Amino acid sequence: MRIPDKLLSFIKEEKSFFISTHINPDGDALGSALALSLALESLGKKTVLHNRDRVPELYRFLPAHEKFTMSLPGNRQPLILLDCNDPGRAGLNGFVIPSSAVIDHHETVSDFGDIRWIEPKAAATGIMVYYLIKKLELKITQDMATNLYTAIAVDSGTFRYSNTSSELLRVCAELIDSGADPASIALTLYETWSVRRFRLLIEVLNTLEIVDDIAVTFATKEMFTATGAAPEDTEHFSNFPRMMEDIEVSAFFREIDGAAWKVSLRSKGGVDVARIAERFQGGGHRNAAGYMIKAAMKTAKEKLLKAIREDKRST
Amino acid sequence: MRIPDKLLSFIKEEKSFFISTHINPDGDALGSALALSLALESLGKKTVLHNRDRVPELYRFLPAHEKFTMSLPGNRQPLILLDCNDPGRAGLNGFVIPSSAVIDHHETVSDFGDIRWIEPKAAATGIMVYYLIKKLELKITQDMATNLYTAIAVDSGTFRYSNTSSELLRVCAELIDSGADPASIALTLYETWSVRRFRLLIEVLNTLEIVDDIAVTFATKEMFTATGAAPEDTEHFSNFPRMMEDIEVSAFFREIDGAAWKVSLRSKGGVDVARIAERFQGGGHRNAAGYMIKAAMKTAKEKLLKAIREDKRST
């Protein structure tokens, strides 16, 4: 990974930075932004850390997470945009800045940025920030290490996804040596479900219906009431039926107001679920997409199965 | 980790080995035994690989797994006992052998073995076999790497348990460089469930009972019949209730012949479940242990809850 010289000069020359990352931030966005902020401050710089949304409860264990502000600063500082490459993705449309640098591992969606460091092959923005900190010859503190380890762990499914490499493991080994606690981070990421959420998962799994290679599950409003779980508790529910070898698409229906359903689709890659979701005015990626539909559960399900069948026939 | 000189001489001097590992073998037992067998054969030795039980379907992706035999050989060869330290655990009671070596990372339960290499602090027997192969200056082939990576991945929860260390990540990085495919191994371990197995999991989760910080689930013989799942399909079932923040110990009871139960215990570290299992003549590690009990489910459960309460009071 080659860090642009212009980025290094920018960091060395400027005295204060406005660091922002994408809305609905995940572990990579938050962890890499926090580690960069801590690193720049150890270099004597001032930083303002911004996110349009508040830090999700799950990530409030990240050291220094309380540095994030949701409000835009009055004075204009150089921007570092992390883990996205379009200011709109960070809720910064129309926000005037004197200069800007982008550090991101996503495919380019805009040409924004005076300085652009984009590495689509990097497993996480966290690993890019790690190399940047090393290049700046800064000490990786325990707080930086915990933030970077979390960033990389989240984006690699703790070393289960295809972006896992020997390089990634070696970097994470160094982060452990710098103080990151791998078990405690994994425990926080994966084992802090409420009993209510787990009870709702069981209710949802009991609705499992398998049609060909499609798994359908759903959560009714009554199930939320009965278990006391909240709508956001259903995050990741659609991943569970993917555990089955013969399942290609997992569809999870969550009942919302107005006799409608929010549908989450997960695919193992054989079916492009973004294309399915678009038929219902939704969207997403090839492996993960979603849409809303106003219909009875039975009708909603049949429409989805029909759409997937049609899509398979056309490809 | 210091490998006993006697073990190195034993391996260099003997020409053929009988390698055996514990019944109900898991990924660490199978992967470390296979890697050791492949390594010894690359050294010009002959090996017979034994397990009393057949290789579970889940692990039939392991290179050379077809080398395992369930029958005991007629001729007596030197034994290497892996991932357990009592021949009874491998179904070898009464089997006469000329000499023996033990390689294991479990706490000692017997003093069996002419040569004993026991490292209770090692995350997996796989990492011990890795160091042994390095010490013997053998090339780690792709097949050895896949077996060792799987062994370590299974026993560290793919780097989520508290035995995960920077050393473990560095060893696994080297195994990736030697040809182990981390994403493909993770996919096989976690996303190749049969529909039958998934249906059994749902049945088991429906039995969930929470008492204080203990989660109890069970699988009856009827549930196996109704779903068509096999006993070995329940591997990892005890991990699911651990997802709940307030759960310290997860206990999963599987009904076996003779009105008895096989109990799997998982802890987040606050309770030493190996010590609990020992009260019932079982064993294991601080975070994962097991035992058998002959009793009705209700009685078996109450005995366990009582044992955990007593253990908490005494520490």
Interface residues (C-beta under 8 A of the other chain):
Chain A: G157 T158 F159 R160 Y161 S162 N163 T164 S165 S166 E167 L169 R170 C172 A173 E174 I176 D177 P182 A183 A186 L187 Y190 E191 T192 W193 S194 V195 F198 R199 L201 I202 L205 N206 L208 I210 P241 R242 M243 M244 E245 D246 K268
Chain B: G157 T158 F159 R160 Y161 S162 N163 T164 S165 S166 E167 L169 R170 C172 A173 E174 I176 D177 P182 A183 A186 L187 Y190 E191 T192 W193 S194 V195 F198 R199 L201 I202 L205 N206 L208 I210 P241 R242 M243 M244 E245 D246 K268
